[in-house]
Amino acid sequence: MTSPYGGDLLSFGGKVIVHDSKAELEFLVCGVRIVECPRDIPDEQTIPLRFHPDMATIRWPLTKEQFL
């Protein structure tokens, strides 16, 4: 994901936010451009979206029933 204000990768706690489903990410996060995480960013410098504090109320894996 990139910031709508400058094109920088979105991060939390200094780690790039990542998710394994583009469609889910587009549904959950509005106002950002979804991009593939650059391959030169090591896994230890990323944080899966499900571990972001704003996603604490979401049950993983996602189900349609959560969003009715």
C-alpha positions as CSV (number, residue, x, y, z in Angstrom):
1,M,0.0,0.0,0.0
2,T,1.2,3.5,-0.7
3,S,0.2,6.7,1.0
4,P,-2.2,8.9,-1.0
5,Y,-0.1,11.9,0.0
6,G,3.4,11.0,-1.3
7,G,3.5,7.5,-2.6
8,D,5.5,6.1,0.3
9,L,4.8,2.6,1.5
10,L,2.5,2.5,4.5
11,S,4.1,1.3,7.6
12,F,3.4,0.7,11.3
13,G,6.2,0.8,13.9
14,G,8.8,1.1,11.2
15,K,7.6,-2.0,9.3
16,V,5.9,-2.1,5.9
17,I,2.3,-3.3,6.2
18,V,1.6,-6.3,4.0
19,H,-1.3,-8.7,3.2
20,D,-1.6,-11.8,1.1
21,S,-4.8,-10.8,-0.7
22,K,-5.1,-7.8,-2.9
23,A,-8.9,-8.0,-3.0
24,E,-9.2,-8.2,0.8
25,L,-6.8,-5.3,1.2
26,E,-8.8,-3.2,-1.3
27,F,-11.9,-3.9,0.6
28,L,-10.5,-3.3,4.1
29,V,-8.4,-0.2,3.4
30,C,-9.8,2.7,1.4
31,G,-7.9,5.6,-0.1
32,V,-4.6,3.9,-0.7
33,R,-3.1,2.5,-3.8
34,I,-2.3,-1.2,-3.5
35,V,1.1,-2.2,-4.7
36,E,3.2,-5.4,-4.5
37,C,5.7,-5.3,-1.7
38,P,9.2,-4.7,-3.2
39,R,11.2,-7.9,-3.1
40,D,14.2,-6.1,-1.5
41,I,12.3,-5.6,1.7
42,P,13.1,-8.5,4.1
43,D,10.2,-10.3,5.8
44,E,11.5,-9.1,9.2
45,Q,10.9,-5.5,8.0
46,T,7.2,-6.2,7.3
47,I,4.1,-6.5,9.5
48,P,1.0,-8.5,8.3
49,L,-2.1,-6.4,8.3
50,R,-3.8,-8.7,10.8
51,F,-1.3,-7.6,13.4
52,H,-2.0,-3.9,13.0
53,P,-3.9,-2.6,16.2
54,D,-6.7,-1.1,14.0
55,M,-7.4,-4.7,12.8
56,A,-7.8,-6.1,16.4
57,T,-11.6,-6.4,16.1
58,I,-11.3,-8.4,12.8
59,R,-11.4,-12.2,13.0
60,W,-8.9,-13.9,10.7
61,P,-9.3,-15.5,8.2
62,L,-11.9,-13.1,6.9
63,T,-15.5,-14.2,6.3
64,K,-18.3,-12.4,4.5
65,E,-20.5,-12.8,7.6
66,Q,-18.3,-10.3,9.5
67,F,-19.2,-7.5,7.1
68,L,-22.9,-7.9,6.6
